[in-house]
Amino acid sequence: MVKKKSSASGAPSGFDASSTSSLIICRNKHWRYISSFHGPWLQLPPEILDSLAHQNYTMPAPRLVDPAVFYDVVKIRRAVDEASQDSVRASTGLSNTAMNNSRTDFYGTGGGGPGTQLSKERIFKIRQKAVKLLAKAFTLDEVAASVATMQATSTVEDVGNHVLKREPANLDAKYVHFFHEKIPSRAMEQYTPLDPLNEIISSLPLEQQAPPLRTRALVQIFKQQWEGAAVDLTAALRITEELKRMHKPNKQELELASRMREEQEAWNKGSRDWKSVPLVKEEDQPKSLEMQLLFNRAGVYLTIACQSVPAALHGLKEYQAAHEKGETNGVDAKAQALRLEARKKVKTYAKRALKDYIAFLSHFDYTPGLPFEITNEIMRRVYDLANGTKTQPPSIPKSRLVELNDSSDEAASENGEATPASSTSAAVVKHQKARPEPFERGEDGWPKFPAPRIHPAGALFAERPIPDLPPFPSEETTAAMQNNDTINQAFGSREAVTYHPLLTDALHSLLLCHSLLQTSPTELLRHAHNAARLARIADGYPIFQAARSPARADWIEVLRRANNWLGLSVPWQKLCAPAPLPDAAGGWAKEGGGGPGALAKRAAAGASADAKKEETADQKRERIKQESIIEALSDDRVVDEESFQRAVRARERRAMEDEQGISGPLKDREHAVEEAPADAAERAAPATAAAATPGATDTAAQPKRWAQDENGREYPISTDRAEAISRWIKEAPLSMGGGKKKKATRKKKPAVNGHANGVHEVADGLRELNVDEDGEEGPD
């Protein structure tokens, strides 16, 4: 029996419940990046969340969590909790007094009696209020609101439908019911029409259309309607920018901002705490809508660029070979024009995506931290206070910049080598050669710690690097990563970045954009190191959990498929591993305590103990199987037992190839045998024995990098985006015009006397230059 329901009755039009065997769930459970917004904020009491959000906002930059997203999740949590309580009241039909009496009877503490039943009109008013609260939550951030409603009672899923039965034109109910409508699992694109969103957008005033435009764009992303999604996100961004221009701060707001800065400065100096800073009104709190729009539009642009890669590379090698022989015809020229147009599309949309990702990252603050001398002094003081040691500040005159080392004088006097004159001259010499202190001292004798420099996170990916950026990875950290140590030698540099749930995905997506723009490997390596630098210190605790990142998985696969063309010295997973925390404050103050020396000793002892335990073949297979199962369980494409088994087998095969050195991501294809260590060469020997025959070339002697691609893969581990970008890196030439780029030729001056050859070179280049190459060149 076919059962069809309208959109107002709980199921989409045309939905056949009897013909589908999949799970029927709410539409908002399909939303992208839901895992990024999981965390303790869903369980913490609202009062604590309010206090943490205010404390986070008033702390000096860089704040732990982006204030806009923090305030938004607090408001979402409050709205969803209240809507959940109202929906329960409406479903039971009892008043608050009656519900409290029922709880009292349940616990056996007396009271009770017949409860007051709510009228139908009162129940409807309560549901109207709940709908308004839920609509507000989805308007702020539909991903975070989706996560919050999943944690709430199931009654919130039907509240929009109940209101629509009585008020079919209620816009808030339409918007809420759109998210809670039941559809078959993993079939959102087939069972999600755009008509409800079109009605909502057309009925709202222009200044309120940005959130539903964002929602319609995300639905179009599911439907793979990329151009329409880009149009909606651009329109929503224009609305937010116009609202920002219209909302000019008045005199009272400027005074409030000035007073807030004064309070923050007083707090930084230690004379105030965050409780003394006045609360920020809800209408004045920052909002995260603009960041959402930038991030999603950048993802759309990146997808459009990746989808144009096959058209830009299809038949290119054959055409180039025929062109060199002079065997091209009109059909080939037409196909080449299409390839050039597709290539221009790749570069254009990759540039747009990169621009949006940089704008997204520029909303967050980054600090390289304080120098080692200052952090060492801080931790020494903390250690002394924790252990009850009353350390007296050194008595140094304000005009004195150095301390004289008396130990060498005493040693010299004991040996009878120093005279009063000679000791005085030696002291003068030492005073001249001694290094000045890196900080000034206050009236109490303690050092004055300067505030660290703050930079926008997007500044790390500018053409010119930040001058005070600490080196990463340093020689010590690289050696530790290569030796599988978990210690971090750079204890003195306390880098920090403002956390956002989508920060990790934006960082890796930015690297994918640079790969499509054909940024030089040297420059891209610098950007990759900075992305890893931020990824390893990004921490949303205690509000958000670590997020899964599709772009991170794609970037790792691109490195693997492109055979590490950047030349990373350590695997990307280790490069982005979270920075370890110190054992205790004494780690810096006492070498024999829990400091870097002790950590290094423990790490070395653990490494030596692990080296003694040689892994057997059975243990290796079992380890690879367990790792493959864990990875397959996190794959969104695994939907049943068959796809799960295929995913596990595919991952096991790839892991065994990595163990044998066939597809290691950090070895160059032409020098894999030369650079591989002895044990890796022994593991790779069985794979290379067949190819290493007498008379064979060096290239033929190497194992095939991606032999499984030619034989057909049983299960696609990689995504289409990773495949397209890795193919672009390996096959796309830097230029397809056959001559110099148009932008470079414009800078050429007409040749003067004695430089006739330069005139001919420019003329030849202009004849061979195709107009489609204009504007496609990326960063060097």
Secondary structure as GFF3:
##gff-version 3
##sequence-region A 1 780
A	DSSP	three_ten_helix	7	9	.	.	.	ID=ss1
A	DSSP	beta_strand	24	26	.	.	.	ID=ss2
A	DSSP	three_ten_helix	27	30	.	.	.	ID=ss3
A	DSSP	three_ten_helix	34	37	.	.	.	ID=ss4
A	DSSP	three_ten_helix	40	42	.	.	.	ID=ss5
A	DSSP	alpha_helix	46	58	.	.	.	ID=ss6
A	DSSP	alpha_helix	67	92	.	.	.	ID=ss7
A	DSSP	alpha_helix	96	107	.	.	.	ID=ss8
A	DSSP	alpha_helix	120	140	.	.	.	ID=ss9
A	DSSP	alpha_helix	142	151	.	.	.	ID=ss10
A	DSSP	alpha_helix	156	166	.	.	.	ID=ss11
A	DSSP	alpha_helix	171	180	.	.	.	ID=ss12
A	DSSP	beta_strand	182	184	.	.	.	ID=ss13
A	DSSP	alpha_helix	195	203	.	.	.	ID=ss14
A	DSSP	three_ten_helix	206	208	.	.	.	ID=ss15
A	DSSP	alpha_helix	210	222	.	.	.	ID=ss16
A	DSSP	alpha_helix	226	246	.	.	.	ID=ss17
A	DSSP	alpha_helix	251	268	.	.	.	ID=ss18
A	DSSP	three_ten_helix	274	276	.	.	.	ID=ss19
A	DSSP	three_ten_helix	282	284	.	.	.	ID=ss20
A	DSSP	alpha_helix	289	307	.	.	.	ID=ss21
A	DSSP	alpha_helix	309	313	.	.	.	ID=ss22
A	DSSP	alpha_helix	316	325	.	.	.	ID=ss23
A	DSSP	alpha_helix	330	361	.	.	.	ID=ss24
A	DSSP	beta_strand	365	367	.	.	.	ID=ss25
A	DSSP	alpha_helix	372	386	.	.	.	ID=ss26
A	DSSP	alpha_helix	406	414	.	.	.	ID=ss27
A	DSSP	alpha_helix	420	433	.	.	.	ID=ss28
A	DSSP	beta_strand	455	456	.	.	.	ID=ss29
A	DSSP	three_ten_helix	457	461	.	.	.	ID=ss30
A	DSSP	alpha_helix	475	482	.	.	.	ID=ss31
A	DSSP	beta_strand	496	497	.	.	.	ID=ss32
A	DSSP	alpha_helix	503	516	.	.	.	ID=ss33
A	DSSP	alpha_helix	521	537	.	.	.	ID=ss34
A	DSSP	alpha_helix	550	561	.	.	.	ID=ss35
A	DSSP	alpha_helix	572	575	.	.	.	ID=ss36
A	DSSP	alpha_helix	586	589	.	.	.	ID=ss37
A	DSSP	alpha_helix	596	612	.	.	.	ID=ss38
A	DSSP	alpha_helix	617	633	.	.	.	ID=ss39
A	DSSP	alpha_helix	641	659	.	.	.	ID=ss40
A	DSSP	three_ten_helix	669	671	.	.	.	ID=ss41
A	DSSP	alpha_helix	672	675	.	.	.	ID=ss42
A	DSSP	alpha_helix	678	689	.	.	.	ID=ss43
A	DSSP	alpha_helix	698	701	.	.	.	ID=ss44
A	DSSP	alpha_helix	707	711	.	.	.	ID=ss45
A	DSSP	alpha_helix	720	731	.	.	.	ID=ss46
A	DSSP	alpha_helix	742	746	.	.	.	ID=ss47
A	DSSP	alpha_helix	756	768	.	.	.	ID=ss48
A	DSSP	three_ten_helix	771	773	.	.	.	ID=ss49
###
